[in-house]
């Protein structure tokens, strides 16, 4: 749904930091909405960022602070004190709304470094440099219901990958500066082959038809060239993960990994409304 389905914005999913500084053990949050978008099948989210149990400023008179006092941070979280008193300043929340400002902050840093960057160049640089060393899948268990959720780390779950601010700041490659050159690609169904492909409709074909978003990728004026054999379409997405399915109004009926039928999963009942945008 709008505005998260807009191909021109940066749509953000939420990761769990697992309580460590390392990015290597982080996992996608089960509540982070999956793409493609409703009806127009835009590949979303574009990026993922930390959004689970995020500690930030507390508005003491706000409804959330009053309804969920257990989320209030104790003074011992950030002060060297023996007091167990609750802080009036900080609060914990989870959601894509927590992940989005992390990406917004990264965009500010890029513009502070180079004020001439266009919105598309900022988006492209963040997506190109995103961290992509994910497991094939992860399992989350709802602590209340006991229900389990399996997440596959494909383009409809993590987009271009996990925000890496340091890598984005260090990067000097430029996407085309034309508006829409870094528009999120669209997934479309080929009834002849039965495959789902990904394409970009911008005139510069920024994402290209051969590969996208790899760490070795280099921006050019015509295509977004990729790294090690991660090609779009019938071959693979990222590496060995083929994407296919049937065309339905609310997305594509199935997305599979490594040709394993047991890994097919239905996406028609997934929520498309949880994404935020930066």
C-alpha positions as CSV (number, residue, x, y, z in Angstrom):
1,X,0.0,0.0,0.0
2,X,1.0,3.6,-0.4
3,X,3.4,5.2,0.2
4,X,5.6,2.1,0.8
5,X,4.8,0.7,-2.6
6,X,6.2,3.7,-4.4
7,X,9.2,2.6,-6.6
8,X,10.8,6.0,-6.1
9,X,11.0,5.9,-2.3
10,X,13.2,3.8,0.0
11,X,11.0,1.2,1.6
12,X,12.5,-0.3,4.8
13,X,12.1,-3.7,6.5
14,X,13.1,-4.5,10.1
15,X,16.0,-6.7,11.3
16,X,16.6,-8.1,14.8
17,X,20.1,-7.3,16.1
18,X,20.0,-10.3,18.5
19,X,21.5,-8.1,21.2
20,X,25.0,-8.0,19.7
21,X,27.1,-5.5,17.8
22,X,27.9,-7.9,15.1
23,X,25.8,-7.9,11.9
24,X,26.6,-11.5,11.2
25,X,24.0,-13.0,13.6
26,X,21.2,-10.6,12.8
27,X,17.9,-12.0,11.5
28,X,14.8,-10.6,9.8
29,X,11.9,-9.8,12.1
30,X,8.9,-12.0,11.5
31,X,6.6,-8.9,11.4
32,X,8.6,-7.2,8.7
33,X,6.3,-7.2,5.7
34,X,7.2,-9.1,2.5
35,X,6.9,-8.1,-1.1
36,X,6.1,-7.8,-4.0
37,X,3.6,-5.0,-3.6
38,X,-0.1,-5.4,-4.1
39,X,-1.3,-5.2,-7.7
40,X,1.7,-3.5,-9.3
41,X,4.3,-6.1,-8.0
42,X,7.1,-3.6,-7.1
43,X,10.0,-5.4,-5.5
44,X,9.9,-4.3,-1.9
45,X,11.4,-3.7,0.6
46,X,14.5,-1.9,-0.8
47,X,16.6,-2.3,2.4
48,X,16.4,-3.7,5.9
49,X,17.7,-2.0,9.0
50,X,17.6,-2.6,12.8
51,X,14.0,-2.3,14.0
52,X,13.6,-4.7,16.8
53,X,13.6,-3.6,20.5
54,X,15.1,-0.2,19.6
55,X,15.7,2.1,22.5
56,X,14.8,5.7,21.7
57,X,13.3,8.9,23.2
58,X,10.2,8.5,25.3
59,X,7.3,11.0,25.3
60,X,6.1,10.6,28.8
61,X,2.6,11.8,28.0
62,X,2.2,9.7,24.9
63,X,-0.4,6.8,24.6
64,X,2.3,4.2,24.0
65,X,4.2,5.2,27.1
66,X,1.1,4.8,29.2
67,X,-0.2,1.6,27.6
68,X,3.1,-0.2,27.7
69,X,5.0,0.8,30.8
70,X,6.9,-2.4,30.6
71,X,8.8,-1.0,27.6
72,X,10.2,1.9,29.6
73,X,14.0,1.7,30.1
74,X,15.5,1.5,33.5
75,X,18.2,4.0,34.5
76,X,20.7,1.2,34.8
77,X,20.5,0.8,31.0
78,X,22.5,4.0,30.4
79,X,23.7,5.2,33.8
80,X,26.2,3.7,36.3
81,X,23.7,3.6,39.2
82,X,22.3,1.1,41.6
83,X,18.9,2.5,41.3
84,X,16.2,0.3,39.6
85,X,14.0,3.3,38.9
86,X,12.4,3.7,35.4
87,X,13.7,6.4,33.1
88,X,11.5,9.2,32.0
89,X,13.6,9.7,28.9
90,X,13.8,6.4,27.0
91,X,11.5,3.7,25.7
92,X,11.7,0.5,23.6
93,X,9.7,-0.2,20.5
94,X,9.8,-2.6,17.6
95,X,8.7,-2.3,14.0
96,X,9.5,-1.0,10.5
97,X,8.8,2.4,11.9
98,X,11.9,2.0,14.1
99,X,14.0,0.7,11.1
100,X,13.1,3.5,8.7
101,X,14.8,6.4,10.6
102,X,18.0,4.4,10.7
103,X,18.1,4.5,6.9
104,X,17.0,8.2,6.9
105,X,20.0,8.9,9.2
106,X,22.3,7.1,6.7
107,X,20.9,9.2,3.9
108,X,21.6,12.4,5.9
109,X,25.2,11.2,6.4
110,X,25.7,10.7,2.6
111,X,24.3,14.1,1.9
112,X,26.5,15.7,4.5
113,X,29.5,14.1,2.8
114,X,28.4,15.0,-0.7
115,X,25.5,17.5,-0.9
116,X,25.3,17.2,-4.7
117,X,23.9,13.6,-4.6
118,X,20.5,13.3,-6.0
119,X,17.8,11.2,-4.3
120,X,18.3,8.4,-6.8
121,X,22.1,8.4,-6.2
122,X,21.6,8.2,-2.4
123,X,19.1,5.3,-2.8
124,X,21.4,3.5,-5.3
125,X,24.5,3.9,-3.1
126,X,22.7,2.6,0.0
127,X,21.3,-0.4,-1.9
128,X,24.5,-1.3,-3.7
129,X,26.6,-1.3,-0.5
130,X,24.1,-3.2,1.6
131,X,25.3,-6.2,3.5
132,X,24.2,-9.5,1.9
133,X,25.8,-12.3,3.9
134,X,22.5,-13.9,5.2
135,X,21.5,-17.5,6.0
136,X,19.3,-19.2,3.5
137,X,16.4,-19.1,6.0
138,X,15.6,-18.6,9.7
139,X,12.9,-19.7,12.1
140,X,11.1,-17.4,14.5
141,X,8.6,-18.6,17.2
142,X,5.9,-16.3,18.5
143,X,6.3,-16.2,22.3
144,X,2.6,-15.9,22.9
145,X,1.0,-18.2,20.4
146,X,3.9,-20.6,19.8
147,X,3.4,-20.3,16.1
148,X,6.6,-20.6,14.0
149,X,7.5,-18.5,11.0
150,X,10.2,-19.4,8.4
151,X,11.8,-16.5,6.6
152,X,13.7,-16.9,3.4
153,X,16.2,-14.2,2.7
154,X,15.2,-13.4,-0.9
155,X,14.7,-10.0,-2.6
156,X,11.1,-9.9,-1.4
157,X,12.2,-10.1,2.2
158,X,15.5,-8.1,2.4
159,X,15.5,-6.2,-0.9
160,X,19.0,-5.2,-1.7
161,X,20.2,-6.2,1.8
162,X,21.0,-4.9,5.2
163,X,22.0,-1.3,5.6
164,X,25.8,-0.8,5.9
165,X,26.4,2.9,6.7
166,X,30.2,2.6,6.7
167,X,30.2,0.9,3.3
168,X,27.8,3.5,1.9
169,X,30.0,6.4,3.1
170,X,33.1,4.8,1.7
171,X,31.6,4.2,-1.7
172,X,32.2,6.7,-4.5
173,X,30.3,5.2,-7.4
174,X,27.5,7.2,-8.8
175,X,24.2,6.1,-10.3
176,X,22.8,8.2,-13.1
177,X,21.5,11.5,-11.7
178,X,18.2,11.3,-13.6
179,X,15.0,11.0,-11.6
180,X,13.8,7.4,-11.4
181,X,17.2,5.9,-12.3
182,X,17.2,4.0,-9.1
183,X,13.5,3.1,-9.1
184,X,12.7,-0.2,-7.4
185,X,12.3,-2.9,-10.0
186,X,9.1,-4.6,-10.9
187,X,8.4,-8.4,-10.8
188,X,6.4,-9.6,-13.8
189,X,5.0,-12.9,-14.8
190,X,5.9,-14.5,-18.2
191,X,3.0,-16.8,-19.1
192,X,5.0,-18.4,-21.8
193,X,7.8,-19.7,-19.5
194,X,5.9,-19.7,-16.3
195,X,8.7,-17.7,-14.6
196,X,8.7,-14.5,-12.6
197,X,11.3,-12.0,-13.8
198,X,12.5,-8.7,-12.4
199,X,13.0,-5.6,-14.5
200,X,13.5,-1.9,-14.1
201,X,11.4,0.4,-16.3
202,X,13.7,3.4,-16.1
203,X,15.3,4.6,-19.3
204,X,18.8,4.0,-17.9
205,X,17.9,0.4,-17.0
206,X,19.8,1.0,-13.8
207,X,19.2,-2.5,-12.3
208,X,19.9,-4.2,-15.6
209,X,18.7,-7.6,-16.9
210,X,21.7,-9.7,-15.9
211,X,22.4,-9.0,-12.2
212,X,21.8,-6.6,-9.4
213,X,22.8,-5.4,-6.0
214,X,25.9,-7.6,-5.5
215,X,28.8,-6.4,-3.5
216,X,31.0,-6.4,-6.6
217,X,28.5,-4.4,-8.6
218,X,29.5,-1.3,-10.4
219,X,27.2,1.5,-11.5
220,X,27.2,2.5,-15.1
221,X,25.2,4.6,-17.4
222,X,23.3,1.7,-18.9
223,X,23.3,-1.2,-16.5
224,X,23.9,-2.0,-12.9
225,X,26.5,-4.7,-13.4
226,X,26.7,-7.5,-10.9
227,X,29.2,-9.8,-9.2
228,X,29.5,-13.6,-8.9
229,X,26.9,-15.3,-11.1
230,X,23.8,-13.8,-9.3
231,X,21.6,-13.2,-12.2
232,X,17.9,-12.3,-12.6
233,X,15.3,-14.3,-14.3
234,X,15.4,-18.0,-15.0
235,X,18.9,-18.5,-13.7
236,X,19.0,-17.3,-10.2
237,X,18.5,-14.4,-7.7
238,X,21.6,-13.8,-5.6
239,X,23.1,-17.2,-6.3
240,X,21.2,-20.5,-6.5
241,X,17.7,-19.2,-5.7
242,X,15.3,-19.4,-8.6
243,X,12.1,-17.4,-8.4
244,X,9.0,-18.5,-10.1
245,X,5.2,-18.7,-9.6
246,X,1.8,-17.8,-11.0
247,X,0.4,-14.3,-11.4
248,X,-2.2,-13.3,-8.8
249,X,-3.7,-9.9,-7.9
250,X,-2.0,-9.8,-4.5
251,X,1.4,-10.8,-5.7
252,X,2.9,-14.1,-7.0
253,X,1.6,-17.3,-5.6
254,X,4.9,-18.9,-4.8
255,X,8.6,-18.1,-4.5
256,X,11.0,-21.0,-4.4
257,X,14.6,-21.6,-3.4
258,X,17.2,-23.9,-4.8
259,X,14.5,-25.8,-6.8
260,X,13.3,-27.5,-3.6
261,X,9.5,-27.9,-3.8
262,X,9.4,-28.2,0.0
263,X,10.6,-24.6,0.2
264,X,7.7,-23.2,-1.8
265,X,5.5,-20.9,0.2
266,X,2.3,-19.0,-0.4
267,X,2.6,-15.2,-0.4
268,X,-1.0,-14.4,-1.0
269,X,-1.9,-14.1,2.7
270,X,1.0,-11.9,3.6
271,X,0.5,-8.4,4.8
272,X,1.7,-5.7,2.4
273,X,0.9,-2.8,4.7
274,X,3.7,-2.9,7.3
275,X,6.5,-1.3,5.4
276,X,7.6,2.3,6.1
277,X,9.5,4.5,3.8
278,X,12.5,6.8,4.2
